Amino acid sequence: MSTPTPPATIDRRQVLKYGAGFGLALAWPNSRVLGANDDIRVGIIGVNGRGGAHISAFTSMKGVRTTAICDADPTVLDAKVNQVSDKQKIAVKGYLDMREMFEKGDIDVMSTATPNHWHTLAGVWAIQAGKDAYVEKPISHNVWEGRQLVKLARKEGKICQGGTQSRAIGSIQAAVKFVREGGLGKIKYVKGMCYKARQSIGKGGNGTIPEGVNYDLWSGPAELESPLRRQKFHYDWHWFYAYGNGDMGNQGIHQMDVARWYLGEDAIAPRTLSIGGRLGYDDDGETPNTQLVWHDYEAAPLIFETRGLPKDKASQAEWAKSMESPEEFEGASGVSVVVACEGGWVFTDASGKVKIKDAEGKEMPAPAPLETEDIFENFISAVKSRKTDRLYADCEETHLSSALCHTGLISHRLGEALKKGEILERIQGDALLAERFGSMSDHLARNGVDLAQESLVLGPMLQFNPETEWAEGNGELDASANRLATREYRAPYVVPEVL
């Protein structure tokens, strides 16, 4: 396996330098310059879940044709190829291996909705093959590789959009503009929330790889796990670090992105701390289902809260129907962002609903939504114009927000299990952090989790250099943190270092 090189303080092997990776040495016969009247030809990779939305968007768009589909599961691939061919009334080519699609697929742009561990490498290979790329959220599986994708897109002059589609919602655009122009005064904090039902995935693992799936291709940069540690092959990879980033990096990345957008921060946080665990049931999942992440930006903190359990123990009879709401906006969706300002509060949820209250709690009118394009239409507009600044979710924006999910999980993975009283003792110097920990503790108690008996993991307050995006200044923890800021890549599925 190959690993990238973090700071010189860590003795790590060199990874392939830019130019030595897959693709650049090959002649890509199907790359071309688009003519003004040409249809844009799209190849879509990973079509079992979110990829269906990609198919729907591109096959319905004027001046765009889906000409190739790629998936490591032949059953899924066959069904989608037939579906899209019938809808477009033209033949669509199917590929199990994206490398073959890039060589033979007659495509101009690539759109990918694979599992997280493939996102960056699919984007890198597409750009190396001369294609523009739409890469689903999170745009990376780890901090380091996301930055390589951004650097490569810039170096090659390619359009690369991230899948943080909340940036295409006109009501959220207007709300962000309102806050950043000082509509409610100075921001005190921003709180992103992923209060979303996530039940146990069971114990025992040992699931079955679907018949015909090329497991080597599916695993890509990750190790070939055998036996499987999960029972459900096609979704529960989200809860294992080799492939996914928990719900903060699944649903929560959207709210993390909007929260950072409100703050106007254009780098990762200089200090990050996590408190959390996997509580309320005993299963094989690794990632926390309950987590509080504190990104300590200088101007105002960005708080992120993941809660996978419902409102209370009684609600577990109908798990997803009774999730918690933000305390500031009772009854509103818990998949949302709340901005606390000196002059009141602003709420935006994943659907684009906006609510505003003044400092006395009186509801105020929301600003009129701005006129916007759909996120996929926005990508195609930028492909046609060759103007990166037209993108709502340029790859660097999605990279930074994805990296905030990753750094929060790094703190968690380096933490220690403590009881509630021990955690309170350590964080009592920060009233807001202690208050949010109290809210999380109350949530767990309502779900029957006794923190006098069970432990939560308190992660270290890790320092990161926002310019290099490596952990720095944490003593012996730097080495461990930076190992988690990248990964061991399994050849030949190696993200190259871009110089």
Buried (B, 14 or more C-beta within 10 A) or exposed (E): EBBBBBBEEBEBEEBBEBEEBBBBEEEBEBEEEBEEEEBBBBBBBBBBBBBBBBBEBBBBBEEBBBBBBBBBBBEBBBBBBEBBBEBBEEEBBBBBEBBEBBBEBBBBBBBBBBBBBBBBBBBBBBBBBBBBBBBBBBBBBBBBBBBBBBBBBBEBEBBBBBBBBBBBBBBBBBBBEBBBEEBBEEBBBBBBBBBBBBBBBBEEBEBEBBEEBBBEBBBBBBEEBEEBBBBEBBBBBBBBBBBBBBBBBBBBBBBBBBBBBBBEBEBBBBBBBBBBBBBBBEBBBBBBBBBBBBBBBEEBBBBBBBBBBBBBBEBBEEBEEBBBBBEBBEEBBBBBBBBBBEBBBBBBBBEBBBBBBEEEEEEBEBBEBBEBBBBBBBBBBBBBEEEBEBBBBBBBBBBBBBBBBBBBBBBBBBBEEBBBEBBBEEBEEBEBBBEBBEBBBEBBBBBEBEBEEBBBBBBBBBBBBBEEBBBBEBEEBBBBBBBBBBBBBBEEBBBBBBE
